[in-house]
Amino acid sequence: FGLDEEAYLLKVPHQLRQLNESAYEPQLISIGPYHHGKQHLIEMEVYKKRCLQRILERNGDQNDHRYRDAIDFVRARKWYSPSLPNDIEAKFKEIMLVDGCFIVELLRQMETGEYDDPIFQKKWVQNSLLGDLVLFENQLPFFVLVGLYHVIEDPTDGKDFACRAFSVLSNFLPGPQTWKENLPTIKDTDNIKDLLSLLHDNWSPSPQGIRHHQDYYRTKDEKARAGQEAREKGGLENKWKFTLCAVEKPKEKKFQGDAESGVTITCCAREKENLRKGLLEWQSLRCATELKEAGIQFMNSTEESGVNSLFDISFTNATMKIPTFVVEDDTERLFRNLIAYELYEEGSTYVIDYVTLMDNLINSSKDVQLLRFSEIIENMLGDDEAVAIMFNKLRDHVILCGDTFYYEEIFVDVKRHCARRWNTWKAKLRHDYFNSPWALISFIAALLVILLTIGQFVTALIPLVK
């Protein structure tokens, strides 16, 4: 099936799902048609319908006609796979109404901390619900939620639904929390597809980091154009050498879809020459333990000025600064669904780029241990090997297909550092011979003895020469 003009809310392709099927399955509640009616989720249907009834009572409505009128059911149906089971098809309108009202009311209660039902006061229930609300397949069209919000809430209260929803969902994001003090004001909701889209598109590096990234590519493009002009004018093919090669935009989608996902998507393909000259320059990096042997230090940058999110990573003066990343039970689940979103949608790929960087840095539990000792990784799983496996598998069946890579400059600078043998020798000397103050003192003392001996020899030799 081809994509509709407005785009579908699709299902995860089989090849991604088989890597960790539970990462894409709701634990507590179904939203939308894809998981509706599953046995382990039926219990929550009672709470969803009870929530709708309380909304009607609070607003003095005798029926749900106003709420149904707020939903464009024909448009909403186009957002899902064309082939739904007959029983789900028959209940589609009810699913949109009940699930939509539940989400709007749940987000309101989570924001205010005032819960009508005791079950939602339990922390584990709140965490499970938040996790389920940002699953790739567990979504409603955002325009459905906005329409219901304007009926359920007073639209003159000055608080936009997108801002309210993001303020709640952002608590689920790892990394520094300082940026949450100034949450973005979201006015344009036309480009927001669903709650996962809302979360992803507003989770980004700091403005300074984005500007630096743009400046890097602007400079790179200018050098590439200058080189092209020089070659055209003077035939200087053999005199111009560039470390990096511009990466062409993909002509097709980023991975192979399947019939189960409701859409067929062909693999992204680059010319072999472009892949060899371009991607290999920055897609491969030494792991953290090897970089340490080359003299690179790792530092936690969470508290530094200008660090707003998990993506604010820098490399200067042989030091890679990375914000703290707390790895928890739900971390892989969140990242897999964000990656699935980035693979389907055009736009930023900060999550895939971040995972690519971490996958390069982490090859084994020793790398995780090094980053943990540097206070970059906080391992709540208790097993460094489990963290290493998680990062190494997150990129399975994921192809870098964007025209830019957010950490390209870091990759290039790190590889340049490692290419200078003196950096490796200096690090080895420091590690093997100057790894303690006493070793340094001993070296200085030995050096002084040698210098004194040479001085005595020269002093004794001068009279003989005369």
RAQUI-V184941 format. One record per backbone hydrogen bond with DSSP energy under -0.5 kcal/mol. NH is the residue of the N-H (numbers start at 1). CO is the residue of the C=O. If there is no record, write none. Layout:
BEGIN
nh = {NH/NH}
co = {CO/CO}
END
This chain:
BEGIN
nh = {7/9/10/11/16/17/18/19/20/20/23/24/25/38/41/42/42/44/45/46/46/47/48/49/50/51/52/53/54/55/56/57/58/59/60/61/68/69/70/71/73/76/77/78/79/80/84/89/90/91/92/95/96/97/98/99/100/101/102/103/104/105/106/107/108/109/110/111/112/113/114/115/120/121/122/126/127/128/129/130/131/132/133/134/134/135/138/139/142/144/145/146/147/148/149/150/151/151/152/153/155/157/160/164/165/166/167/168/169/170/171/172/173/179/180/181/182/183/186/187/189/192/193/198/199/200/201/202/203/204/210/211/212/213/214/215/216/217/218/219/220/221/222/223/224/225/226/227/228/229/230/231/232/233/234/235/239/240/241/248/250/254/257/257/258/261/262/263/264/265/275/276/277/278/279/280/281/282/283/288/291/292/293/294/295/296/297/299/301/304/307/308/312/313/314/316/319/320/321/321/322/322/325/326/327/327/328/331/334/335/336/337/338/339/340/341/342/343/344/345/353/354/355/356/357/358/359/360/361/362/363/367/368/369/370/371/372/373/374/375/376/377/378/379/380/380/387/388/389/390/391/392/393/394/395/396/398/399/399/401/408/411/412/413/414/415/416/417/418/419/420/420/421/423/424/425/426/427/428/429/430/431/432/433/434/440/441/442/443/444/445/446/447/448/449/450/451/452/453/454/455/456/457/458/459/460/461/462/463/464/465/466}
co = {4/79/8/261/13/13/14/16/16/17/20/21/22/35/38/38/39/41/42/42/43/43/44/45/46/47/48/49/50/51/52/53/54/55/57/56/64/65/66/68/71/72/73/74/76/77/82/85/86/87/89/91/92/93/94/95/96/97/98/99/100/101/102/103/104/105/106/107/108/109/109/113/117/118/119/122/123/124/125/126/127/128/129/130/131/132/135/137/193/141/141/142/143/144/145/146/147/148/148/149/153/154/158/160/161/162/163/164/165/166/168/169/170/308/177/178/179/180/184/185/187/189/191/194/195/196/197/198/200/202/206/207/208/209/210/211/212/213/214/215/216/217/218/219/220/221/222/223/224/225/226/227/228/229/230/231/236/236/239/246/401/343/255/265/263/258/259/258/1/263/271/272/273/274/274/275/278/279/279/361/287/288/289/290/292/291/318/320/322/301/304/306/309/311/321/319/316/297/314/319/299/320/376/324/325/378/326/328/330/331/332/333/334/335/336/337/338/339/340/341/349/350/351/352/353/354/355/356/357/358/361/364/364/365/366/367/368/369/370/372/371/371/325/377/327/378/383/384/385/386/387/388/389/390/391/393/395/254/397/399/405/407/408/409/410/411/412/413/414/415/416/417/419/420/420/421/422/423/424/425/426/427/428/429/429/436/437/438/439/440/441/442/443/444/445/446/447/448/449/450/451/452/453/454/455/456/457/458/459/460/461/462}
END
